[in-house]
Amino acid sequence: MKNEKIQAVRDAFATVLRQKRNEAGLSQEELGFRAGIAMRYVSLLETGKRQPTISTIASICDALEVSMSTFMKEVEGRL
């Protein structure tokens, strides 16, 4: 993947993550706690500065009570 496309995917993921977290009424700290990841990492994901592993995506989706397929379909829709 070219760098622009990689960044576009990160940005789309970040937008959906922030939207879903806000819809769930969770702070970055609470989402991190529920997903078993650091609040700082949630922040880096939400700003598109990091890309998660598939297991991290699964943990985040579990914490947000949304299926991975639904979450990723929304990400794809933003590309």
N, CA, C and O atoms as a CHARMM CRD file, in Angstrom:
* protein
*
  316
    1    1 MET  N      0.84600  -1.17900   0.00000 PROA 1      0.00000
    2    1 MET  CA     0.00000   0.00000   0.00000 PROA 1      0.00000
    3    1 MET  C      0.88900   1.23800   0.00000 PROA 1      0.00000
    4    1 MET  O      1.92300   1.27500   0.66700 PROA 1      0.00000
    5    2 LYS  N      0.48300   2.22500  -0.73700 PROA 2      0.00000
    6    2 LYS  CA     1.23700   3.46800  -0.74700 PROA 2      0.00000
    7    2 LYS  C      1.00000   4.22700   0.55000 PROA 2      0.00000
    8    2 LYS  O     -0.00800   4.03100   1.22800 PROA 2      0.00000
    9    3 ASN  N      1.94200   5.09200   0.87900 PROA 3      0.00000
   10    3 ASN  CA     1.85400   5.84400   2.13100 PROA 3      0.00000
   11    3 ASN  C      0.56000   6.63500   2.26100 PROA 3      0.00000
   12    3 ASN  O     -0.00600   6.70900   3.35200 PROA 3      0.00000
   13    4 GLU  N      0.07900   7.23400   1.16100 PROA 4      0.00000
   14    4 GLU  CA    -1.15700   8.01400   1.22900 PROA 4      0.00000
   15    4 GLU  C     -2.35300   7.13000   1.58500 PROA 4      0.00000
   16    4 GLU  O     -3.21700   7.51800   2.37000 PROA 4      0.00000
   17    5 LYS  N     -2.38500   5.94200   0.99700 PROA 5      0.00000
   18    5 LYS  CA    -3.49800   5.02600   1.27300 PROA 5      0.00000
   19    5 LYS  C     -3.42200   4.51700   2.71100 PROA 5      0.00000
   20    5 LYS  O     -4.44500   4.39900   3.38600 PROA 5      0.00000
   21    6 ILE  N     -2.22700   4.22000   3.17300 PROA 6      0.00000
   22    6 ILE  CA    -2.06000   3.77700   4.56000 PROA 6      0.00000
   23    6 ILE  C     -2.56900   4.85100   5.51100 PROA 6      0.00000
   24    6 ILE  O     -3.28600   4.55300   6.46700 PROA 6      0.00000
   25    7 GLN  N     -2.20000   6.09500   5.25100 PROA 7      0.00000
   26    7 GLN  CA    -2.65500   7.18200   6.12100 PROA 7      0.00000
   27    7 GLN  C     -4.15700   7.37600   6.01700 PROA 7      0.00000
   28    7 GLN  O     -4.80600   7.69900   7.01200 PROA 7      0.00000
   29    8 ALA  N     -4.71700   7.18500   4.84200 PROA 8      0.00000
   30    8 ALA  CA    -6.17000   7.30700   4.67300 PROA 8      0.00000
   31    8 ALA  C     -6.89500   6.24900   5.50600 PROA 8      0.00000
   32    8 ALA  O     -7.92800   6.53500   6.11100 PROA 8      0.00000
   33    9 VAL  N     -6.35700   5.03200   5.53800 PROA 9      0.00000
   34    9 VAL  CA    -6.95200   3.96500   6.35000 PROA 9      0.00000
   35    9 VAL  C     -6.83900   4.31200   7.83000 PROA 9      0.00000
   36    9 VAL  O     -7.80200   4.15400   8.58000 PROA 9      0.00000
   37   10 ARG  N     -5.67700   4.78100   8.25000 PROA 10     0.00000
   38   10 ARG  CA    -5.49700   5.19000   9.65100 PROA 10     0.00000
   39   10 ARG  C     -6.47500   6.28700  10.02700 PROA 10     0.00000
   40   10 ARG  O     -7.08300   6.24900  11.09700 PROA 10     0.00000
   41   11 ASP  N     -6.62600   7.27100   9.13800 PROA 11     0.00000
   42   11 ASP  CA    -7.53600   8.39000   9.41700 PROA 11     0.00000
   43   11 ASP  C     -8.98700   7.92600   9.49900 PROA 11     0.00000
   44   11 ASP  O     -9.73400   8.37400  10.36800 PROA 11     0.00000
   45   12 ALA  N     -9.38300   7.03900   8.60700 PROA 12     0.00000
   46   12 ALA  CA   -10.74900   6.51200   8.63400 PROA 12     0.00000
   47   12 ALA  C    -10.97300   5.71100   9.91200 PROA 12     0.00000
   48   12 ALA  O    -12.01500   5.84500  10.55300 PROA 12     0.00000
   49   13 PHE  N    -10.00800   4.88300  10.28200 PROA 13     0.00000
   50   13 PHE  CA   -10.10500   4.11000  11.51800 PROA 13     0.00000
   51   13 PHE  C    -10.23500   5.05100  12.71000 PROA 13     0.00000
   52   13 PHE  O    -11.06800   4.83900  13.59100 PROA 13     0.00000
   53   14 ALA  N     -9.40700   6.08800  12.73200 PROA 14     0.00000
   54   14 ALA  CA    -9.41400   7.05500  13.83100 PROA 14     0.00000
   55   14 ALA  C    -10.77600   7.71800  13.97300 PROA 14     0.00000
   56   14 ALA  O    -11.29000   7.86700  15.08200 PROA 14     0.00000
   57   15 THR  N    -11.35200   8.11300  12.85600 PROA 15     0.00000
   58   15 THR  CA   -12.64700   8.78700  12.87800 PROA 15     0.00000
   59   15 THR  C    -13.74300   7.87000  13.41700 PROA 15     0.00000
   60   15 THR  O    -14.54800   8.27500  14.25600 PROA 15     0.00000
   61   16 VAL  N    -13.76300   6.64200  12.93100 PROA 16     0.00000
   62   16 VAL  CA   -14.78100   5.68600  13.38700 PROA 16     0.00000
   63   16 VAL  C    -14.57300   5.35600  14.86500 PROA 16     0.00000
   64   16 VAL  O    -15.53900   5.28200  15.62500 PROA 16     0.00000
   65   17 LEU  N    -13.33900   5.16100  15.27000 PROA 17     0.00000
   66   17 LEU  CA   -13.05400   4.85300  16.67200 PROA 17     0.00000
   67   17 LEU  C    -13.54800   5.97500  17.57700 PROA 17     0.00000
   68   17 LEU  O    -14.23900   5.71600  18.56300 PROA 17     0.00000
   69   18 ARG  N    -13.20500   7.19900  17.25700 PROA 18     0.00000
   70   18 ARG  CA   -13.62200   8.34300  18.06500 PROA 18     0.00000
   71   18 ARG  C    -15.15100   8.45300  18.10200 PROA 18     0.00000
   72   18 ARG  O    -15.73600   8.70600  19.15500 PROA 18     0.00000
   73   19 GLN  N    -15.78900   8.26000  16.94400 PROA 19     0.00000
   74   19 GLN  CA   -17.24400   8.32800  16.86300 PROA 19     0.00000
   75   19 GLN  C    -17.89700   7.25700  17.72500 PROA 19     0.00000
   76   19 GLN  O    -18.81400   7.54800  18.49300 PROA 19     0.00000
   77   20 LYS  N    -17.42600   6.01900  17.60000 PROA 20     0.00000
   78   20 LYS  CA   -18.01200   4.90700  18.36700 PROA 20     0.00000
   79   20 LYS  C    -17.76500   5.09400  19.86400 PROA 20     0.00000
   80   20 LYS  O    -18.64300   4.79800  20.67500 PROA 20     0.00000
   81   21 ARG  N    -16.59400   5.57700  20.23300 PROA 21     0.00000
   82   21 ARG  CA   -16.28700   5.80100  21.65000 PROA 21     0.00000
   83   21 ARG  C    -17.21300   6.87000  22.21700 PROA 21     0.00000
   84   21 ARG  O    -17.75400   6.71600  23.31200 PROA 21     0.00000
   85   22 ASN  N    -17.39200   7.95200  21.46700 PROA 22     0.00000
   86   22 ASN  CA   -18.28400   9.02100  21.92500 PROA 22     0.00000
   87   22 ASN  C    -19.72300   8.54300  22.01100 PROA 22     0.00000
   88   22 ASN  O    -20.43000   8.87500  22.96300 PROA 22     0.00000
   89   23 GLU  N    -20.16500   7.76900  21.03100 PROA 23     0.00000
   90   23 GLU  CA   -21.52700   7.22300  21.05800 PROA 23     0.00000
   91   23 GLU  C    -21.74800   6.33700  22.27800 PROA 23     0.00000
   92   23 GLU  O    -22.84100   6.30100  22.84200 PROA 23     0.00000
   93   24 ALA  N    -20.69600   5.62200  22.68000 PROA 24     0.00000
   94   24 ALA  CA   -20.78300   4.74400  23.85300 PROA 24     0.00000
   95   24 ALA  C    -20.66500   5.52500  25.15900 PROA 24     0.00000
   96   24 ALA  O    -20.86800   4.96900  26.23800 PROA 24     0.00000
   97   25 GLY  N    -20.33800   6.81700  25.06000 PROA 25     0.00000
   98   25 GLY  CA   -20.20400   7.63600  26.26000 PROA 25     0.00000
   99   25 GLY  C    -18.97600   7.31300  27.07900 PROA 25     0.00000
  100   25 GLY  O    -18.97700   7.47300  28.30000 PROA 25     0.00000
  101   26 LEU  N    -17.92300   6.85500  26.41200 PROA 26     0.00000
  102   26 LEU  CA   -16.70400   6.45900  27.11200 PROA 26     0.00000
  103   26 LEU  C    -15.59100   7.48000  26.91800 PROA 26     0.00000
  104   26 LEU  O    -15.45400   8.07300  25.84800 PROA 26     0.00000
  105   27 SER  N    -14.81100   7.67200  27.94900 PROA 27     0.00000
  106   27 SER  CA   -13.58700   8.45900  27.82200 PROA 27     0.00000
  107   27 SER  C    -12.52400   7.56400  27.19300 PROA 27     0.00000
  108   27 SER  O    -12.69400   6.34700  27.11900 PROA 27     0.00000
  109   28 GLN  N    -11.44300   8.16300  26.74700 PROA 28     0.00000
  110   28 GLN  CA   -10.33300   7.36000  26.22900 PROA 28     0.00000
  111   28 GLN  C     -9.80400   6.44100  27.32400 PROA 28     0.00000
  112   28 GLN  O     -9.44100   5.29400  27.06000 PROA 28     0.00000
  113   29 GLU  N     -9.76200   6.93900  28.52700 PROA 29     0.00000
  114   29 GLU  CA    -9.28300   6.13600  29.65900 PROA 29     0.00000
  115   29 GLU  C    -10.17100   4.91800  29.89000 PROA 29     0.00000
  116   29 GLU  O     -9.66800   3.80900  30.07000 PROA 29     0.00000
  117   30 GLU  N    -11.49000   5.11800  29.88600 PROA 30     0.00000
  118   30 GLU  CA   -12.41600   4.00900  30.12500 PROA 30     0.00000
  119   30 GLU  C    -12.36200   2.99500  28.99100 PROA 30     0.00000
  120   30 GLU  O    -12.39000   1.78900  29.23700 PROA 30     0.00000
  121   31 LEU  N    -12.28400   3.47200  27.74400 PROA 31     0.00000
  122   31 LEU  CA   -12.16300   2.54800  26.62100 PROA 31     0.00000
  123   31 LEU  C    -10.88100   1.74200  26.74400 PROA 31     0.00000
  124   31 LEU  O    -10.88600   0.52600  26.55400 PROA 31     0.00000
  125   32 GLY  N     -9.79000   2.41400  27.05900 PROA 32     0.00000
  126   32 GLY  CA    -8.52000   1.71400  27.24100 PROA 32     0.00000
  127   32 GLY  C     -8.60800   0.64700  28.31400 PROA 32     0.00000
  128   32 GLY  O     -8.13000  -0.47200  28.12900 PROA 32     0.00000
  129   33 PHE  N     -9.22000   0.99400  29.43300 PROA 33     0.00000
  130   33 PHE  CA    -9.38100   0.03800  30.53000 PROA 33     0.00000
  131   33 PHE  C    -10.17900  -1.17200  30.07500 PROA 33     0.00000
  132   33 PHE  O     -9.77600  -2.31100  30.31000 PROA 33     0.00000
  133   34 ARG  N    -11.31000  -0.92900  29.42400 PROA 34     0.00000
  134   34 ARG  CA   -12.18100  -2.03000  28.98200 PROA 34     0.00000
  135   34 ARG  C    -11.52000  -2.88600  27.91100 PROA 34     0.00000
  136   34 ARG  O    -11.74600  -4.09500  27.85100 PROA 34     0.00000
  137   35 ALA  N    -10.69800  -2.25900  27.06000 PROA 35     0.00000
  138   35 ALA  CA   -10.05500  -2.99500  25.96600 PROA 35     0.00000
  139   35 ALA  C     -8.69700  -3.57400  26.37500 PROA 35     0.00000
  140   35 ALA  O     -8.10400  -4.34700  25.62300 PROA 35     0.00000
  141   36 GLY  N     -8.20500  -3.21000  27.55300 PROA 36     0.00000
  142   36 GLY  CA    -6.91000  -3.71300  28.00800 PROA 36     0.00000
  143   36 GLY  C     -5.73000  -3.05600  27.30700 PROA 36     0.00000
  144   36 GLY  O     -4.67900  -3.67000  27.12000 PROA 36     0.00000
  145   37 ILE  N     -5.92100  -1.78700  26.92100 PROA 37     0.00000
  146   37 ILE  CA    -4.83300  -1.03600  26.28900 PROA 37     0.00000
  147   37 ILE  C     -4.68600   0.30100  27.01100 PROA 37     0.00000
  148   37 ILE  O     -5.59300   0.73200  27.72400 PROA 37     0.00000
  149   38 ALA  N     -3.55700   0.94200  26.82500 PROA 38     0.00000
  150   38 ALA  CA    -3.28600   2.20900  27.49600 PROA 38     0.00000
  151   38 ALA  C     -4.11800   3.33500  26.89300 PROA 38     0.00000
  152   38 ALA  O     -4.39300   3.34800  25.69300 PROA 38     0.00000
  153   39 MET  N     -4.51300   4.27400  27.74200 PROA 39     0.00000
  154   39 MET  CA    -5.25200   5.44100  27.27600 PROA 39     0.00000
  155   39 MET  C     -4.44300   6.19200  26.22000 PROA 39     0.00000
  156   39 MET  O     -5.01000   6.67900  25.24200 PROA 39     0.00000
  157   40 ARG  N     -3.15500   6.29000  26.40000 PROA 40     0.00000
  158   40 ARG  CA    -2.28900   6.98500  25.44200 PROA 40     0.00000
  159   40 ARG  C     -2.35900   6.31100  24.06900 PROA 40     0.00000
  160   40 ARG  O     -2.34200   6.98500  23.03900 PROA 40     0.00000
  161   41 TYR  N     -2.43700   4.98600  24.06300 PROA 41     0.00000
  162   41 TYR  CA    -2.53800   4.26600  22.79300 PROA 41     0.00000
  163   41 TYR  C     -3.87400   4.55400  22.11300 PROA 41     0.00000
  164   41 TYR  O     -3.93300   4.68700  20.89000 PROA 41     0.00000
  165   42 VAL  N     -4.94600   4.65100  22.90000 PROA 42     0.00000
  166   42 VAL  CA    -6.24900   5.02500  22.34400 PROA 42     0.00000
  167   42 VAL  C     -6.11700   6.39400  21.68300 PROA 42     0.00000
  168   42 VAL  O     -6.60800   6.59800  20.57200 PROA 42     0.00000
  169   43 SER  N     -5.46600   7.31800  22.35200 PROA 43     0.00000
  170   43 SER  CA    -5.25900   8.65900  21.80800 PROA 43     0.00000
  171   43 SER  C     -4.47800   8.60800  20.49500 PROA 43     0.00000
  172   43 SER  O     -4.83400   9.28900  19.53300 PROA 43     0.00000
  173   44 LEU  N     -3.42800   7.81400  20.45500 PROA 44     0.00000
  174   44 LEU  CA    -2.62800   7.68900  19.23000 PROA 44     0.00000
  175   44 LEU  C     -3.44100   7.06900  18.09300 PROA 44     0.00000
  176   44 LEU  O     -3.28100   7.45500  16.93500 PROA 44     0.00000
  177   45 LEU  N     -4.29700   6.12700  18.41300 PROA 45     0.00000
  178   45 LEU  CA    -5.17200   5.54000  17.39300 PROA 45     0.00000
  179   45 LEU  C     -6.17300   6.56900  16.88300 PROA 45     0.00000
  180   45 LEU  O     -6.44800   6.64200  15.68500 PROA 45     0.00000
  181   46 GLU  N     -6.71100   7.35800  17.79800 PROA 46     0.00000
  182   46 GLU  CA    -7.72100   8.34700  17.42000 PROA 46     0.00000
  183   46 GLU  C     -7.15500   9.52900  16.64200 PROA 46     0.00000
  184   46 GLU  O     -7.90400  10.28800  16.02800 PROA 46     0.00000
  185   47 THR  N     -5.85600   9.68100  16.66600 PROA 47     0.00000
  186   47 THR  CA    -5.22500  10.75100  15.88300 PROA 47     0.00000
  187   47 THR  C     -4.54800  10.19900  14.63400 PROA 47     0.00000
  188   47 THR  O     -3.90300  10.94600  13.89900 PROA 47     0.00000
  189   48 GLY  N     -4.68700   8.91100  14.38900 PROA 48     0.00000
  190   48 GLY  CA    -4.12300   8.30700  13.19100 PROA 48     0.00000
  191   48 GLY  C     -2.61900   8.16100  13.21600 PROA 48     0.00000
  192   48 GLY  O     -1.99300   7.98500  12.17100 PROA 48     0.00000
  193   49 LYS  N     -2.03100   8.23200  14.40200 PROA 49     0.00000
  194   49 LYS  CA    -0.57300   8.13800  14.52300 PROA 49     0.00000
  195   49 LYS  C     -0.07500   6.70800  14.69700 PROA 49     0.00000
  196   49 LYS  O      1.12000   6.44300  14.56700 PROA 49     0.00000
  197   50 ARG  N     -0.97500   5.80500  14.98600 PROA 50     0.00000
  198   50 ARG  CA    -0.63100   4.38300  15.13400 PROA 50     0.00000
  199   50 ARG  C     -1.69300   3.56000  14.42800 PROA 50     0.00000
  200   50 ARG  O     -2.81800   4.01000  14.21100 PROA 50     0.00000
  201   51 GLN  N     -1.30200   2.33000  14.07300 PROA 51     0.00000
  202   51 GLN  CA    -2.26400   1.39700  13.50600 PROA 51     0.00000
  203   51 GLN  C     -2.30200   0.15200  14.38100 PROA 51     0.00000
  204   51 GLN  O     -1.25800  -0.38500  14.75200 PROA 51     0.00000
  205   52 PRO  N     -3.50000  -0.30100  14.70500 PROA 52     0.00000
  206   52 PRO  CA    -3.64500  -1.41600  15.64200 PROA 52     0.00000
  207   52 PRO  C     -3.45800  -2.77100  14.97400 PROA 52     0.00000
  208   52 PRO  O     -3.58700  -2.91500  13.75800 PROA 52     0.00000
  209   53 THR  N     -3.15200  -3.75100  15.80100 PROA 53     0.00000
  210   53 THR  CA    -3.14100  -5.13800  15.34200 PROA 53     0.00000
  211   53 THR  C     -4.57900  -5.63200  15.29400 PROA 53     0.00000
  212   53 THR  O     -5.48200  -4.99300  15.83400 PROA 53     0.00000
  213   54 ILE  N     -4.78300  -6.74800  14.66000 PROA 54     0.00000
  214   54 ILE  CA    -6.13100  -7.32500  14.57900 PROA 54     0.00000
  215   54 ILE  C     -6.65300  -7.68800  15.97200 PROA 54     0.00000
  216   54 ILE  O     -7.84800  -7.56200  16.23800 PROA 54     0.00000
  217   55 SER  N     -5.77600  -8.13000  16.84700 PROA 55     0.00000
  218   55 SER  CA    -6.22300  -8.47300  18.20400 PROA 55     0.00000
  219   55 SER  C     -6.61100  -7.22100  18.98300 PROA 55     0.00000
  220   55 SER  O     -7.52400  -7.27100  19.80700 PROA 55     0.00000
  221   56 THR  N     -5.93900  -6.10700  18.74100 PROA 56     0.00000
  222   56 THR  CA    -6.30900  -4.85000  19.38500 PROA 56     0.00000
  223   56 THR  C     -7.65900  -4.37500  18.85400 PROA 56     0.00000
  224   56 THR  O     -8.49600  -3.89900  19.62200 PROA 56     0.00000
  225   57 ILE  N     -7.87300  -4.50300  17.54900 PROA 57     0.00000
  226   57 ILE  CA    -9.17900  -4.13900  16.97900 PROA 57     0.00000
  227   57 ILE  C    -10.27800  -4.98000  17.62500 PROA 57     0.00000
  228   57 ILE  O    -11.33800  -4.45700  17.96800 PROA 57     0.00000
  229   58 ALA  N    -10.03300  -6.26300  17.79100 PROA 58     0.00000
  230   58 ALA  CA   -11.01400  -7.15100  18.41800 PROA 58     0.00000
  231   58 ALA  C    -11.31000  -6.70400  19.85100 PROA 58     0.00000
  232   58 ALA  O    -12.47100  -6.68200  20.26000 PROA 58     0.00000
  233   59 SER  N    -10.28800  -6.35100  20.60800 PROA 59     0.00000
  234   59 SER  CA   -10.47600  -5.89500  21.99100 PROA 59     0.00000
  235   59 SER  C    -11.25900  -4.59500  22.04700 PROA 59     0.00000
  236   59 SER  O    -12.13300  -4.42400  22.89700 PROA 59     0.00000
  237   60 ILE  N    -10.94300  -3.67900  21.14000 PROA 60     0.00000
  238   60 ILE  CA   -11.65200  -2.40200  21.09100 PROA 60     0.00000
  239   60 ILE  C    -13.12200  -2.62700  20.74700 PROA 60     0.00000
  240   60 ILE  O    -14.01100  -2.05400  21.37800 PROA 60     0.00000
  241   61 CYS  N    -13.36700  -3.45700  19.75200 PROA 61     0.00000
  242   61 CYS  CA   -14.75600  -3.73300  19.35300 PROA 61     0.00000
  243   61 CYS  C    -15.53600  -4.39200  20.48300 PROA 61     0.00000
  244   61 CYS  O    -16.70100  -4.06300  20.70700 PROA 61     0.00000
  245   62 ASP  N    -14.90500  -5.31500  21.19400 PROA 62     0.00000
  246   62 ASP  CA   -15.55800  -5.93000  22.35800 PROA 62     0.00000
  247   62 ASP  C    -15.90200  -4.86800  23.39900 PROA 62     0.00000
  248   62 ASP  O    -17.00000  -4.86300  23.95700 PROA 62     0.00000
  249   63 ALA  N    -14.95500  -3.97300  23.65200 PROA 63     0.00000
  250   63 ALA  CA   -15.17000  -2.92500  24.64900 PROA 63     0.00000
  251   63 ALA  C    -16.27900  -1.96400  24.21700 PROA 63     0.00000
  252   63 ALA  O    -17.00700  -1.43400  25.05700 PROA 63     0.00000
  253   64 LEU  N    -16.40300  -1.74300  22.92200 PROA 64     0.00000
  254   64 LEU  CA   -17.43500  -0.84700  22.39600 PROA 64     0.00000
  255   64 LEU  C    -18.75300  -1.56500  22.12800 PROA 64     0.00000
  256   64 LEU  O    -19.75400  -0.93900  21.77800 PROA 64     0.00000
  257   65 GLU  N    -18.74000  -2.88100  22.29600 PROA 65     0.00000
  258   65 GLU  CA   -19.91200  -3.72100  22.04400 PROA 65     0.00000
  259   65 GLU  C    -20.42700  -3.55800  20.62100 PROA 65     0.00000
  260   65 GLU  O    -21.61900  -3.36100  20.38400 PROA 65     0.00000
  261   66 VAL  N    -19.49100  -3.64700  19.68300 PROA 66     0.00000
  262   66 VAL  CA   -19.80600  -3.57500  18.25700 PROA 66     0.00000
  263   66 VAL  C    -19.01900  -4.69100  17.56600 PROA 66     0.00000
  264   66 VAL  O    -17.89300  -4.99100  17.96200 PROA 66     0.00000
  265   67 SER  N    -19.59000  -5.29100  16.56100 PROA 67     0.00000
  266   67 SER  CA   -18.87800  -6.36500  15.87300 PROA 67     0.00000
  267   67 SER  C    -17.73500  -5.77800  15.04900 PROA 67     0.00000
  268   67 SER  O    -17.79700  -4.63300  14.60100 PROA 67     0.00000
  269   68 MET  N    -16.70900  -6.57300  14.86100 PROA 68     0.00000
  270   68 MET  CA   -15.57800  -6.13300  14.04900 PROA 68     0.00000
  271   68 MET  C    -16.02800  -5.85600  12.62100 PROA 68     0.00000
  272   68 MET  O    -15.55300  -4.90800  11.99400 PROA 68     0.00000
  273   69 SER  N    -16.92700  -6.66200  12.10800 PROA 69     0.00000
  274   69 SER  CA   -17.36400  -6.46700  10.72400 PROA 69     0.00000
  275   69 SER  C    -18.10200  -5.14200  10.56700 PROA 69     0.00000
  276   69 SER  O    -17.89900  -4.43100   9.58200 PROA 69     0.00000
  277   70 THR  N    -18.94800  -4.80900  11.52000 PROA 70     0.00000
  278   70 THR  CA   -19.65600  -3.52500  11.47100 PROA 70     0.00000
  279   70 THR  C    -18.67600  -2.36300  11.57000 PROA 70     0.00000
  280   70 THR  O    -18.76400  -1.39500  10.81400 PROA 70     0.00000
  281   71 PHE  N    -17.75100  -2.46900  12.50200 PROA 71     0.00000
  282   71 PHE  CA   -16.76000  -1.41800  12.70800 PROA 71     0.00000
  283   71 PHE  C    -15.94200  -1.20500  11.43800 PROA 71     0.00000
  284   71 PHE  O    -15.78700  -0.07600  10.97300 PROA 71     0.00000
  285   72 MET  N    -15.42400  -2.29300  10.88400 PROA 72     0.00000
  286   72 MET  CA   -14.56100  -2.17400   9.71700 PROA 72     0.00000
  287   72 MET  C    -15.33700  -1.77200   8.46900 PROA 72     0.00000
  288   72 MET  O    -14.77900  -1.14600   7.56800 PROA 72     0.00000
  289   73 LYS  N    -16.61100  -2.12200   8.40900 PROA 73     0.00000
  290   73 LYS  CA   -17.44200  -1.68200   7.28000 PROA 73     0.00000
  291   73 LYS  C    -17.57300  -0.15900   7.31300 PROA 73     0.00000
  292   73 LYS  O    -17.56500   0.49400   6.27000 PROA 73     0.00000
  293   74 GLU  N    -17.69300   0.39400   8.50600 PROA 74     0.00000
  294   74 GLU  CA   -17.75700   1.85300   8.64200 PROA 74     0.00000
  295   74 GLU  C    -16.42900   2.49200   8.25800 PROA 74     0.00000
  296   74 GLU  O    -16.40400   3.54200   7.61600 PROA 74     0.00000
  297   75 VAL  N    -15.32900   1.86300   8.64800 PROA 75     0.00000
  298   75 VAL  CA   -14.00600   2.36300   8.24900 PROA 75     0.00000
  299   75 VAL  C    -13.90400   2.36500   6.72600 PROA 75     0.00000
  300   75 VAL  O    -13.51400   3.36200   6.11800 PROA 75     0.00000
  301   76 GLU  N    -14.25700   1.25000   6.13300 PROA 76     0.00000
  302   76 GLU  CA   -14.18400   1.13200   4.66900 PROA 76     0.00000
  303   76 GLU  C    -15.06500   2.16900   3.98800 PROA 76     0.00000
  304   76 GLU  O    -14.69300   2.70800   2.94500 PROA 76     0.00000
  305   77 GLY  N    -16.21200   2.45000   4.55500 PROA 77     0.00000
  306   77 GLY  CA   -17.11400   3.43000   3.98300 PROA 77     0.00000
  307   77 GLY  C    -16.56100   4.84600   3.96900 PROA 77     0.00000
  308   77 GLY  O    -17.02300   5.69400   3.20400 PROA 77     0.00000
  309   78 ARG  N    -15.57700   5.09800   4.81200 PROA 78     0.00000
  310   78 ARG  CA   -14.95400   6.42600   4.88300 PROA 78     0.00000
  311   78 ARG  C    -13.76500   6.57600   3.94200 PROA 78     0.00000
  312   78 ARG  O    -13.20100   7.66200   3.81200 PROA 78     0.00000
  313   79 LEU  N    -13.39400   5.49500   3.29700 PROA 79     0.00000
  314   79 LEU  CA   -12.23700   5.56400   2.37100 PROA 79     0.00000
  315   79 LEU  C    -12.63900   6.09800   1.01800 PROA 79     0.00000
  316   79 LEU  O    -11.79700   6.22000   0.12800 PROA 79     0.00000
